[in-house]
Amino acid sequence: MCGIFGAFGFDANDSSFRGKAIALSKRIRHRGPDWSGVKQYKNNILCHERLAIVGVDSGAQPLTNADESVILAVNGEIYNHVSLRKLLKKKHDFQTHSDCEVILYLYEEMGTDFVGLLDGMFSFILYDTKKDLYIAARDPIGITTLYQGWRYSDNSVWFASEMKSLHDECDRVIAFPPGHFYTSESGKTTRYYNPTWFNHVEEAFPPENRPAPVQTLKEELEMYGALRTTLEMSVKKRLMSDVPFGVLLSGGLDSSLTSSIAMRIMHEQESSTDDDDAKSAVSHASAWPRLHSFSIGLKGSPDLAAARRAADFLKTVHHEYTFTVQEGLDSINDVIWHLETYDVTTIRASTPMWLLSRKIKAMGVKMVLSGEGADEVYAGYLYFHAAPTAQALHHECISRIQNLHTSDCLRANKSTMAWGLEARVPFLDKAFLDVSMNQIPPERKVSGEKSAYGQQMEKHVVRMAFDVHQLRALQKKAGVTKPSDLSNPAYFIADDVLPYLPDEILWRQKEQFSDGVGYSWIDGLKDNAEKAVSDQEFDRVKEGWLYKDDAPTTKEGVWYRRAFEKLFPQRACLESVVRWIPRKDWGCSEDPSGRAQKAHNAAYESIKPAEEPETSKGNEHNSGASEGSKKKKNKKKNAKGDESTTTAKKVKV
């Protein structure tokens, strides 16, 4: 990723504007410390701050076509750039090895129709000097950040990767909507990403009282196979890199799975079934023989212990970092400056990630894989246990995915890019989202007492898709003995397929990142807020005197809001901020911490059962619901590092 800045139609008599634009672009140079570029045509200018990851030797931006009539600045990666080149009907003289250059020629041949063909994470601005036309676009989910601003004095339109480049100059600033493009020709912002599952809320799908779908064992295997192979392909595409890369490994399910898949891919040869883009990505990844993993937490935190176990199993070169509560508190203002939000849960989770990113970049690593998105797609947050119906849960998943750009994507992007580190998120791949939202019955995502399949643990379907022992047992029960017995041979789990993860990681209960780094982190934030915000000030907030719009409801929220407004005092800055709060109408606590949800402590009494012999028999339509044959003794460390030995109860999962 990089940093982009553009201003169009500014006062043509302002001879100092180029210098001003460079200064505004410099505010986001942390996103791209490798090189800076500027292209100006009359009263239109594009600036680029480059983080060189692909095409390092030749991909400086802004890019131009042969006669320099089209100028392009891109932030992000286009994973299918090899395939897109084959769609071009004319011969083009590619001047760089950049994956983004193909956008220039797609535009020349297709106009704005090409935007929906892009597979990647991206924000870009493009200016056509001959037509005096500019367009801007953002990736389908909003993995990359992009803001749009308007200055009324000269009717100019501005774009930037971060709000800090716009807020001093623009009268209005918004977060550019994901899955849309803007064109100056019409002055309209148009949605280009509109998958069928976006319409499920309007269509009231699934019907509220429908019985849970009954799947045959073979259909169940097909479901798990589609999920698994699509995620594997997503990870494979994201290994496209000409520089050292690594994985963020918290020891939770999501980051551990992406790490496991990446490790497998790096040790395998290109598959004959791979498309050209996947083959290109694997060939890039093979240049880096060792996979490095990174984790952070307070001393003795749950995540550090789990990450250590996962790294040991995967044989990564693991780097473990600790921070203190005071170091985190000292960083809050810097974190808010980079995040450009006052959302409580985003700031809580971003601070450790921001600290870790600095350590990673200091090692020379420029790109990491991360597990963001899985909890939104598969109802992984513990408050989802309170969903009244499968329909309500599914619709909440859709809403959370559509708003990821205001929370987890914003956190993952800005926390890492604050130090020039790029985070890639395989769980938000377009193909994976389609499988997850269309092919996986919403009822399969329900956990706890409401689960029709007896699934106690969240994201059960994801865990099952990568549990090779249970899948082989299921294949045996279904009479599936060879790859051709399934619609896609890749769905078959052969006898020599090794486990993806140890059971204690694959079936580890969800810990939100801000909790998993150590419970005293959130406790420390709350304690500091009590000192920073007086009862008198908080009473004024509750009475509506201090904040007329989007008033905080806790002292911690007041602390962050006060810091935000000191850094971004313009009223225009408030429009792009969205606060996330769990569903109070479901009876959930307003505190976004996973520990505040009822399912947290209850779930610690339940773990995945001991592995069944592959000859065991289970419910024909619920292979994952059978109990283990024995109890496990589990040694676990609490957030403060205290060790206790507990006996796990046998439960269905």
C-alpha positions as CSV (number, residue, x, y, z in Angstrom):
1,M,0.0,0.0,0.0
2,C,0.9,3.6,-0.3
3,G,-0.4,7.1,0.3
4,I,-2.3,9.0,-2.4
5,F,-3.4,12.6,-2.6
6,G,-5.2,14.6,-5.4
7,A,-6.9,17.9,-5.9
8,F,-8.9,18.8,-9.0
9,G,-10.2,22.2,-10.1
10,F,-8.3,24.3,-7.6
11,D,-7.8,28.0,-8.1
12,A,-5.7,28.3,-11.3
13,N,-4.3,31.6,-10.1
14,D,-2.8,30.0,-7.0
15,S,0.9,29.6,-8.1
16,S,1.8,28.3,-4.7
17,F,-0.6,25.3,-4.8
18,R,2.0,22.8,-6.0
19,G,4.1,23.4,-2.9
20,K,1.0,23.2,-0.7
21,A,-0.1,19.9,-2.3
22,I,3.3,18.4,-1.6
23,A,3.1,19.5,2.0
24,L,-0.3,18.0,2.4
25,S,0.8,14.8,0.8
26,K,3.8,14.7,3.1
27,R,1.4,14.3,6.1
28,I,0.9,10.8,4.9
29,R,4.4,10.0,4.0
30,H,4.5,7.4,6.8
31,R,2.4,5.3,4.4
32,G,5.0,5.4,1.7
33,P,8.5,6.3,2.9
34,D,10.3,4.8,-0.2
35,W,9.6,7.5,-2.8
36,S,7.5,10.5,-3.5
37,G,6.0,11.5,-6.9
38,V,4.0,14.5,-8.2
39,K,2.2,15.0,-11.5
40,Q,0.4,18.3,-12.3
41,Y,-1.7,19.3,-15.3
42,K,-3.1,22.8,-15.2
43,N,-5.1,23.2,-11.9
44,N,-5.2,19.5,-11.2
45,I,-2.5,17.6,-9.2
46,L,-1.8,14.0,-8.1
47,C,0.8,13.1,-5.4
48,H,2.0,9.7,-4.4
49,E,3.9,8.4,-1.4
50,R,5.3,5.0,-2.3
51,L,5.7,1.8,-0.2
52,A,7.5,-0.4,-2.7
53,I,6.4,-4.1,-2.5
54,V,5.8,-5.2,-6.0
55,G,7.9,-4.0,-9.0
56,V,10.3,-2.4,-6.5
57,D,12.8,-1.3,-9.2
58,S,10.3,0.3,-11.6
59,G,6.9,1.1,-10.1
60,A,7.3,4.7,-9.0
61,Q,4.0,6.7,-9.2
62,P,2.0,8.5,-10.4
63,L,2.0,6.3,-13.4
64,T,1.2,7.5,-16.9
65,N,0.4,6.0,-20.2
66,A,2.7,6.4,-23.2
67,D,1.8,10.0,-24.1
68,E,1.3,11.0,-20.5
69,S,-2.3,12.0,-21.1
70,V,-3.6,9.7,-18.4
71,I,-2.2,10.0,-14.9
72,L,-2.8,7.4,-12.1
73,A,-2.1,7.2,-8.4
74,V,-2.9,3.9,-6.7
75,N,-2.8,2.7,-3.1
76,G,-3.0,-1.1,-2.8
77,E,-2.4,-4.3,-4.8
78,I,-4.2,-5.8,-7.8
79,Y,-3.9,-9.5,-7.3
80,N,-5.3,-10.5,-10.8
81,H,-3.1,-8.1,-12.8
82,V,-1.7,-11.0,-14.9
83,S,-5.2,-12.1,-16.0
84,L,-6.3,-8.5,-16.6
85,R,-3.5,-8.0,-19.1
86,K,-5.0,-10.8,-21.2
87,L,-8.3,-8.9,-21.4
88,L,-6.7,-6.0,-23.2
89,K,-7.5,-5.9,-26.9
90,K,-4.8,-3.5,-28.0
91,K,-1.1,-3.8,-27.6
92,H,0.3,-1.6,-24.8
93,D,3.8,-0.8,-23.9
94,F,4.1,-1.6,-20.2
95,Q,6.7,0.6,-18.7
96,T,7.0,-0.9,-15.2
97,H,6.6,-4.2,-13.3
98,S,3.9,-2.7,-11.1
99,D,0.7,-4.7,-10.7
100,C,-1.2,-1.4,-10.9
101,E,-0.1,-0.2,-14.3
102,V,-2.7,-2.3,-16.0
103,I,-5.4,0.1,-14.7
104,L,-4.2,2.8,-17.1
105,Y,-4.9,0.6,-20.2
106,L,-8.1,-0.9,-18.9
107,Y,-9.4,2.6,-18.5
108,E,-8.3,3.5,-22.1
109,E,-10.2,0.5,-23.5
110,M,-13.2,0.2,-21.1
111,G,-13.8,3.6,-19.4
112,T,-15.1,3.0,-15.9
113,D,-16.5,-0.4,-16.7
114,F,-13.2,-2.1,-15.7
115,V,-13.4,-1.2,-12.0
116,G,-15.6,-4.2,-11.2
117,L,-13.0,-6.5,-12.8
118,L,-10.3,-5.6,-10.3
119,D,-9.5,-8.3,-7.6
120,G,-7.5,-6.7,-4.8
121,M,-7.4,-4.1,-2.2
122,F,-7.1,-0.7,-3.7
123,S,-7.9,3.0,-3.8
124,F,-7.0,5.0,-6.8
125,I,-7.4,8.4,-8.5
126,L,-7.0,8.8,-12.3
127,Y,-7.0,11.9,-14.3
128,D,-7.6,12.0,-18.1
129,T,-6.0,15.3,-19.4
130,K,-7.5,15.1,-22.8
131,K,-11.1,14.8,-21.5
132,D,-10.4,16.9,-18.3
133,L,-12.0,14.0,-16.4
134,Y,-11.1,12.3,-13.2
135,I,-12.3,9.2,-11.4
136,A,-11.7,7.7,-8.0
137,A,-12.5,4.2,-6.7
138,R,-12.2,2.1,-3.6
139,D,-12.0,-1.7,-3.2
140,P,-15.3,-3.6,-2.5
141,I,-14.9,-3.8,1.3
142,G,-12.8,-0.8,2.1
143,I,-9.6,-2.6,3.1
144,T,-7.7,0.5,1.9
145,T,-8.6,3.9,3.2
146,L,-9.8,6.8,1.0
147,Y,-11.3,10.2,1.8
148,Q,-13.0,12.7,-0.4
149,G,-13.3,16.4,0.3
150,W,-14.8,19.6,-1.1
151,R,-13.7,23.2,-0.9
152,Y,-16.5,25.6,-1.6
153,S,-14.4,28.7,-2.3
154,D,-13.1,27.3,-5.7
155,N,-15.4,24.3,-6.1
156,S,-12.4,22.0,-6.0
157,V,-12.6,18.2,-5.2
158,W,-10.0,16.5,-3.2
159,F,-9.0,12.9,-2.4
160,A,-6.5,11.4,0.0
161,S,-5.6,8.1,1.8
162,E,-6.1,9.8,5.1
163,M,-8.2,12.7,6.4
164,K,-5.2,14.6,7.8
165,S,-4.3,15.7,4.3
166,L,-7.7,17.3,3.7
167,H,-9.2,18.6,7.0
168,D,-7.4,21.9,7.0
169,E,-8.4,22.7,3.4
170,C,-11.8,21.2,2.8
171,D,-15.2,22.4,4.0
172,R,-16.6,18.9,4.0
173,V,-14.8,15.5,4.3
174,I,-16.2,12.0,4.0
175,A,-14.9,8.5,4.0
176,F,-15.2,7.4,0.4
177,P,-17.7,4.5,0.3
178,P,-16.2,1.0,-0.4
179,G,-17.3,-0.7,-3.6
180,H,-18.0,2.6,-5.4
181,F,-16.4,4.8,-8.0
182,Y,-16.7,8.5,-8.6
183,T,-16.4,10.3,-11.9
184,S,-16.3,14.1,-12.4
185,E,-18.2,13.7,-15.7
186,S,-21.4,13.0,-13.8
187,G,-20.4,14.2,-10.4
188,K,-21.9,11.0,-9.0
189,T,-20.6,8.1,-6.9
190,T,-21.8,4.8,-8.3
191,R,-21.8,1.4,-6.7
192,Y,-19.9,-1.3,-8.7
193,Y,-19.8,-4.1,-6.1
194,N,-23.2,-5.5,-5.5
195,P,-23.0,-9.2,-4.7
196,T,-26.3,-11.1,-4.4
197,W,-26.0,-11.5,-0.6
198,F,-26.2,-7.8,-0.2
199,N,-29.9,-8.2,-1.0
200,H,-30.6,-10.8,1.7
201,V,-31.8,-8.2,4.2
202,E,-34.3,-6.8,1.8
203,E,-35.4,-10.3,0.7
204,A,-35.7,-11.4,4.3
205,F,-33.4,-14.3,3.7
206,P,-33.3,-16.8,5.3
207,P,-37.0,-16.9,6.2
208,E,-37.2,-16.2,9.9
209,N,-38.8,-19.5,11.0
210,R,-37.4,-21.9,8.5
211,P,-36.1,-25.3,9.8
212,A,-32.3,-25.6,9.7
213,P,-31.3,-27.1,6.3
214,V,-30.6,-30.9,6.5
215,Q,-27.5,-31.7,4.6
216,T,-26.3,-35.2,3.6
217,L,-22.8,-36.1,4.7
218,K,-21.6,-35.5,1.2
219,E,-23.2,-32.1,1.0
220,E,-21.5,-31.3,4.3
221,L,-18.1,-32.3,2.9
222,E,-18.7,-30.2,-0.2
223,M,-19.5,-27.2,2.1
224,Y,-16.3,-27.6,4.1
225,G,-14.3,-28.2,0.9
226,A,-15.5,-25.0,-0.8
227,L,-14.7,-22.9,2.3
228,R,-11.3,-24.4,2.7
229,T,-10.1,-24.3,-0.9
230,T,-11.3,-20.8,-1.4
231,L,-9.5,-19.5,1.6
232,E,-6.4,-21.3,0.5
233,M,-6.5,-19.6,-2.9
234,S,-7.1,-16.3,-1.2
235,V,-4.0,-16.6,0.9
236,K,-2.0,-17.8,-2.2
237,K,-2.9,-14.7,-4.2
238,R,-1.8,-12.5,-1.3
239,L,1.7,-13.8,-1.2
240,M,2.6,-11.6,-4.2
241,S,5.6,-9.7,-2.9
242,D,9.1,-8.7,-4.0
243,V,10.1,-7.9,-0.4
244,P,10.3,-9.8,2.9
245,F,6.9,-10.5,4.4
246,G,5.5,-12.2,7.5
247,V,2.3,-13.1,9.3
248,L,0.6,-11.6,12.3
249,L,0.0,-14.5,14.7
250,S,-2.1,-13.9,17.8
251,G,-2.7,-17.6,18.4
252,G,-6.4,-17.2,17.6
253,L,-8.2,-19.2,14.9
254,D,-8.1,-16.6,12.1
255,S,-4.4,-15.5,12.2
256,S,-3.3,-19.1,12.9
257,L,-5.2,-20.4,9.8
258,T,-3.8,-17.8,7.5
259,S,-0.3,-18.5,8.9
260,S,-0.8,-22.2,8.4
261,I,-2.0,-21.9,4.9
262,A,0.9,-19.5,4.0
263,M,3.4,-21.9,5.4
264,R,2.0,-24.8,3.4
265,I,2.0,-22.8,0.2
266,M,5.6,-21.7,0.6
267,H,6.6,-25.4,0.9
268,E,4.6,-26.6,-2.1
269,Q,5.2,-26.4,-5.8
270,E,2.8,-24.5,-8.0
271,S,-0.4,-26.5,-8.6
272,S,-1.4,-27.4,-12.1
273,T,-4.9,-26.0,-11.2
274,D,-3.6,-22.6,-10.3
275,D,-4.4,-19.6,-12.5
276,D,-1.7,-17.3,-13.8
277,D,-2.2,-14.9,-10.9
278,A,-1.8,-17.6,-8.3
279,K,1.3,-19.0,-10.1
280,S,2.8,-15.5,-10.2
281,A,2.2,-15.0,-6.5
282,V,3.7,-18.3,-5.5
283,S,6.8,-17.7,-7.6
284,H,7.3,-14.3,-5.8
285,A,6.8,-16.0,-2.4
286,S,9.3,-18.7,-3.0
287,A,12.1,-16.1,-2.9
288,W,11.7,-15.9,0.8
289,P,12.4,-19.3,2.3
290,R,11.5,-18.7,5.9
291,L,8.1,-17.5,7.2
292,H,8.4,-15.0,10.1
293,S,5.5,-14.6,12.5
294,F,4.9,-11.8,15.0
295,S,2.8,-11.5,18.2
296,I,2.4,-8.9,20.9
297,G,0.8,-8.8,24.4
298,L,1.2,-7.9,28.0
299,K,3.6,-10.2,29.9
300,G,1.8,-13.5,30.4
301,S,-1.2,-12.7,28.1
302,P,-3.4,-15.4,26.5
303,D,-2.4,-14.4,23.0
304,L,1.4,-14.7,23.6
305,A,1.1,-18.3,24.9
306,A,-1.3,-19.4,22.1
307,A,0.9,-17.7,19.4
308,R,3.9,-19.5,20.8
309,R,2.2,-22.8,20.6
310,A,1.0,-22.1,17.0
311,A,4.4,-20.9,15.8
312,D,6.1,-24.0,17.3
313,F,3.6,-26.2,15.5
314,L,4.0,-24.4,12.2
315,K,7.8,-24.0,12.5
316,T,7.7,-20.3,11.7
317,V,10.6,-18.0,12.8
318,H,8.6,-16.4,15.6
319,H,9.1,-13.0,17.2
320,E,7.3,-12.2,20.4
321,Y,7.0,-8.7,21.8
322,T,5.6,-7.4,25.1
323,F,4.4,-4.0,26.1
324,T,3.3,-2.4,29.3
325,V,0.0,-0.8,30.0
326,Q,1.9,2.5,30.5
327,E,3.5,2.2,27.1
328,G,0.1,1.7,25.6
329,L,-1.4,4.7,27.4
330,D,1.5,6.9,26.3
331,S,0.7,6.0,22.7
332,I,-3.0,6.8,22.7
333,N,-2.7,10.3,21.2
334,D,-0.5,9.1,18.4
335,V,-2.8,6.2,17.7
336,I,-5.8,8.5,17.4
337,W,-3.8,10.8,15.1
338,H,-3.2,7.9,12.8
339,L,-6.6,6.2,13.1
340,E,-8.6,9.4,12.7
341,T,-11.4,8.0,14.9
342,Y,-12.6,8.1,18.5
343,D,-14.3,4.7,18.4
344,V,-13.6,2.9,21.6
345,T,-13.1,-0.7,20.4
346,T,-11.0,0.5,17.4
347,I,-8.6,2.4,19.6
348,R,-8.4,-0.4,22.2
349,A,-7.4,-3.0,19.5
350,S,-5.3,-0.6,17.4
351,T,-2.8,0.4,20.1
352,P,-1.1,-3.0,20.5
353,M,-1.2,-3.5,16.7
354,W,0.4,0.0,16.2
355,L,3.2,-0.9,18.7
356,L,3.8,-4.3,17.0
357,S,3.9,-2.8,13.5
358,R,6.8,-0.5,14.5
359,K,8.8,-3.5,15.7
360,I,8.0,-5.5,12.5
361,K,9.1,-2.6,10.2
362,A,12.3,-2.2,12.2
363,M,13.2,-5.8,11.1
364,G,12.9,-4.8,7.4
365,V,9.5,-6.5,6.8
366,K,7.1,-4.6,4.6
367,M,4.0,-6.9,4.3
368,V,2.1,-9.1,6.7
369,L,-0.9,-11.4,6.4
370,S,-3.6,-10.7,9.0
371,G,-6.9,-12.4,10.0
372,E,-9.3,-9.4,9.9
373,G,-12.8,-10.1,8.6
374,A,-13.4,-13.7,9.7
375,D,-15.5,-12.7,12.8
376,E,-17.8,-10.5,10.7
377,V,-18.2,-13.2,8.0
378,Y,-18.7,-16.1,10.4
379,A,-20.4,-14.4,13.4
380,G,-17.2,-14.9,15.5
381,Y,-17.7,-12.1,18.0
382,L,-19.2,-13.4,21.3
383,Y,-22.2,-11.1,21.2
384,F,-23.4,-13.1,18.2
385,H,-24.4,-15.8,20.7
386,A,-27.2,-13.5,21.6
387,A,-28.7,-13.3,18.1
388,P,-32.4,-14.3,18.4
389,T,-32.6,-16.1,15.1
390,A,-30.4,-17.3,12.2
391,Q,-31.9,-14.5,10.1
392,A,-31.0,-11.8,12.6
393,L,-27.5,-13.2,12.8
394,H,-27.1,-13.4,9.0
395,H,-28.3,-9.8,8.6
396,E,-26.0,-8.6,11.3
397,C,-23.1,-10.3,9.5
398,I,-24.0,-8.5,6.3
399,S,-24.1,-5.2,8.1
400,R,-20.8,-5.8,9.9
401,I,-19.1,-6.6,6.5
402,Q,-20.6,-3.5,4.9
403,N,-19.2,-1.4,7.8
404,L,-15.8,-3.0,8.1
405,H,-14.2,0.1,6.6
406,T,-15.2,2.0,9.7
407,S,-13.7,-0.4,12.2
408,D,-11.4,-3.5,11.7
409,C,-10.3,-2.5,8.2
410,L,-9.6,1.0,9.3
411,R,-7.6,-0.4,12.3
412,A,-5.6,-3.0,10.2
413,N,-4.8,-0.4,7.5
414,K,-3.8,2.6,9.6
415,S,-2.2,0.9,12.5
416,T,0.2,-0.9,10.2
417,M,0.6,1.9,7.6
418,A,1.6,4.3,10.4
419,W,5.0,2.7,10.1
420,G,5.0,1.8,6.3
421,L,3.8,-1.8,6.9
422,E,1.1,-3.3,4.6
423,A,-1.5,-5.7,6.0
424,R,-3.3,-8.1,3.7
425,V,-6.5,-9.8,4.7
426,P,-7.4,-13.1,3.0
427,F,-10.8,-13.5,4.8
428,L,-12.1,-10.5,2.8
429,D,-11.4,-12.0,-0.7
430,K,-14.4,-11.5,-3.0
431,A,-14.6,-15.2,-3.9
432,F,-14.3,-16.3,-0.3
433,L,-17.0,-13.9,0.7
434,D,-19.4,-15.3,-2.0
435,V,-18.8,-18.8,-0.7
436,S,-19.2,-17.8,2.9
437,M,-22.4,-15.8,2.4
438,N,-24.1,-17.8,-0.3
439,Q,-23.0,-21.4,0.1
440,I,-22.8,-21.7,3.9
441,P,-26.3,-21.9,5.4
442,P,-26.7,-19.0,8.0
443,E,-27.9,-21.6,10.5
444,R,-24.3,-23.1,10.4
445,K,-23.0,-19.9,11.9
446,V,-25.3,-20.0,14.9
447,S,-23.6,-21.2,18.1
448,G,-24.6,-21.9,21.6
449,E,-28.0,-23.1,22.8
450,K,-29.8,-21.8,19.7
451,S,-27.7,-23.9,17.3
452,A,-29.8,-26.5,15.5
453,Y,-26.6,-28.5,14.9
454,G,-25.4,-28.6,18.5
455,Q,-22.5,-26.2,17.8
456,Q,-21.4,-24.6,21.0
457,M,-18.3,-22.8,19.7
458,E,-18.4,-19.8,17.4
459,K,-17.1,-20.3,13.8
460,H,-17.6,-24.0,14.1
461,V,-18.0,-24.4,10.4
462,V,-14.5,-22.8,9.8
463,R,-12.9,-25.0,12.4
464,M,-14.4,-28.2,10.9
465,A,-13.3,-27.2,7.4
466,F,-9.7,-27.4,8.6
467,D,-9.9,-30.3,11.0
468,V,-8.5,-33.1,8.8
469,H,-9.1,-35.9,11.3
470,Q,-12.8,-35.2,11.6
471,L,-13.1,-34.6,7.9
472,R,-11.5,-38.0,7.1
473,A,-13.9,-39.6,9.6
474,L,-16.8,-37.8,7.8
475,Q,-15.6,-39.0,4.4
476,K,-15.5,-42.6,5.7
477,K,-19.1,-42.3,7.0
478,A,-20.2,-40.8,3.7
479,G,-18.6,-43.5,1.6
480,V,-16.2,-41.0,0.0
481,T,-13.0,-42.9,-0.7
482,K,-11.4,-40.9,-3.5
483,P,-11.2,-37.3,-4.9
484,S,-13.5,-38.0,-7.8
485,D,-16.4,-38.9,-5.4
486,L,-16.7,-35.1,-4.7
487,S,-17.6,-32.4,-7.2
488,N,-14.2,-30.8,-6.8
489,P,-11.3,-33.3,-6.2
490,A,-9.5,-30.6,-4.1
491,Y,-12.2,-31.0,-1.5
492,F,-10.9,-34.5,-0.6
493,I,-8.7,-35.0,2.4
494,A,-6.2,-37.7,1.7
495,D,-4.6,-39.9,4.3
496,D,-1.2,-38.1,4.0
497,V,-2.7,-34.6,4.6
498,L,-1.2,-33.3,7.8
499,P,-3.1,-31.2,10.4
500,Y,-3.4,-27.5,9.8
501,L,-3.2,-26.6,13.5
502,P,-3.1,-28.3,16.8
503,D,-6.5,-28.8,18.4
504,E,-5.9,-26.4,21.2
505,I,-5.5,-23.6,18.6
506,L,-8.0,-24.8,16.0
507,W,-10.7,-25.0,18.7
508,R,-9.6,-22.1,20.9
509,Q,-12.4,-19.8,22.0
510,K,-12.6,-16.3,20.4
511,E,-10.6,-13.6,22.2
512,Q,-11.0,-10.1,20.7
513,F,-7.5,-8.7,20.1
514,S,-7.9,-6.0,22.7
515,D,-8.7,-8.7,25.2
516,G,-6.3,-11.4,24.1
517,V,-3.2,-9.1,24.5
518,G,-4.0,-9.1,28.2
519,Y,-7.2,-8.3,30.2
520,S,-5.4,-5.6,32.2
521,W,-4.9,-3.6,29.0
522,I,-8.6,-2.7,28.8
523,D,-8.8,-2.4,32.6
524,G,-5.9,0.1,32.4
525,L,-7.6,2.2,29.8
526,K,-10.8,2.4,31.9
527,D,-8.8,3.3,35.0
528,N,-7.0,6.1,33.1
529,A,-10.3,7.4,31.8
530,E,-11.6,7.7,35.3
531,K,-8.6,9.9,36.1
532,A,-8.7,11.9,32.9
533,V,-12.4,12.7,32.9
534,S,-14.0,14.1,36.0
535,D,-17.5,13.3,37.1
536,Q,-18.6,16.9,36.5
537,E,-17.3,16.7,32.9
538,F,-19.1,13.4,32.3
539,D,-22.3,14.8,33.7
540,R,-22.2,17.6,31.2
541,V,-21.7,15.1,28.4
542,K,-24.7,13.0,29.5
543,E,-26.8,16.2,29.8
544,G,-25.9,17.1,26.2
545,W,-23.8,20.2,26.9
546,L,-20.5,19.2,25.4
547,Y,-21.2,17.1,22.4
548,K,-24.3,17.7,20.3
549,D,-23.6,14.9,17.9
550,D,-22.7,11.3,18.6
551,A,-22.0,11.9,22.3
552,P,-19.9,9.4,24.1
553,T,-21.6,7.2,26.7
554,T,-18.6,6.3,28.9
555,K,-15.6,8.2,30.4
556,E,-13.3,6.2,28.1
557,G,-15.3,7.4,25.1
558,V,-15.1,11.0,26.4
559,W,-11.3,10.7,26.7
560,Y,-10.9,9.6,23.1
561,R,-13.4,12.1,21.8
562,R,-11.6,15.0,23.5
563,A,-8.3,13.8,22.1
564,F,-9.8,13.5,18.6
565,E,-11.2,17.0,18.5
566,K,-8.0,18.4,19.7
567,L,-6.2,16.8,16.7
568,F,-9.0,17.3,14.3
569,P,-11.0,20.4,15.5
570,Q,-13.0,21.0,12.3
571,R,-16.6,19.9,12.4
572,A,-16.1,18.3,8.9
573,C,-13.9,15.7,10.5
574,L,-16.8,14.2,12.5
575,E,-18.7,13.0,9.4
576,S,-16.3,10.1,8.7
577,V,-16.3,8.6,12.2
578,V,-18.6,5.7,13.1
579,R,-18.7,4.2,16.6
580,W,-19.3,0.4,16.9
581,I,-21.4,-0.9,19.8
582,P,-22.8,-4.5,20.2
583,R,-26.5,-5.0,19.8
584,K,-28.2,-3.6,22.9
585,D,-31.5,-4.8,21.5
586,W,-30.2,-8.4,21.8
587,G,-29.4,-7.8,25.4
588,C,-25.7,-7.3,24.9
589,S,-23.5,-5.1,27.0
590,E,-22.6,-1.8,25.5
591,D,-19.0,-2.4,26.3
592,P,-17.5,-3.8,23.0
593,S,-15.0,-6.0,24.9
594,G,-15.6,-9.7,24.3
595,R,-15.3,-10.2,28.1
596,A,-18.4,-8.1,28.6
597,Q,-20.5,-10.6,26.6
598,K,-22.2,-13.4,28.5
599,A,-20.8,-16.0,26.2
600,H,-17.2,-15.3,27.3
601,N,-17.0,-17.0,30.7
602,A,-19.6,-19.6,29.8
603,A,-17.6,-20.7,26.8
604,Y,-14.5,-21.2,28.8
605,E,-16.3,-24.1,30.4
606,S,-16.5,-25.7,27.0
607,I,-13.8,-26.8,24.7
608,K,-13.6,-28.9,21.6
609,P,-13.9,-32.6,22.5
610,A,-11.0,-35.0,22.4
611,E,-10.5,-36.3,18.9
612,E,-12.7,-39.2,18.0
613,P,-11.4,-42.3,16.3
614,E,-12.0,-42.1,12.6
615,T,-14.2,-45.2,12.9
616,S,-16.6,-43.6,15.4
617,K,-20.2,-43.1,14.4
618,G,-22.0,-39.8,14.9
619,N,-25.2,-38.0,13.9
620,E,-25.5,-38.5,10.2
621,H,-26.4,-34.9,9.6
622,N,-24.2,-33.3,12.3
623,S,-20.7,-34.7,12.1
624,G,-19.3,-32.0,14.3
625,A,-21.7,-32.4,17.1
626,S,-20.5,-35.8,18.6
627,E,-18.8,-35.9,22.0
628,G,-15.3,-36.9,22.6
629,S,-14.5,-40.2,24.3
630,K,-12.5,-38.7,27.1
631,K,-11.9,-35.6,29.1
632,K,-8.9,-33.4,28.5
633,K,-6.7,-31.8,31.1
634,N,-6.0,-28.3,30.0
635,K,-3.4,-26.0,31.5
636,K,-4.2,-22.5,30.7
637,K,-2.8,-19.2,31.6
638,N,-5.1,-16.3,32.5
639,A,-4.5,-12.8,31.4
640,K,-2.1,-12.0,34.2
641,G,0.0,-15.0,33.6
642,D,-1.2,-17.2,36.5
643,E,-1.3,-20.9,35.7
644,S,-4.2,-23.0,36.7
645,T,-5.1,-26.6,35.8
646,T,-8.7,-27.2,34.9
647,T,-10.7,-30.2,33.8
648,A,-12.7,-29.5,30.7
649,K,-16.3,-30.6,30.4
650,K,-17.4,-32.8,27.6
651,V,-19.7,-30.9,25.4
652,K,-21.0,-30.9,21.8
653,V,-19.4,-28.5,19.5
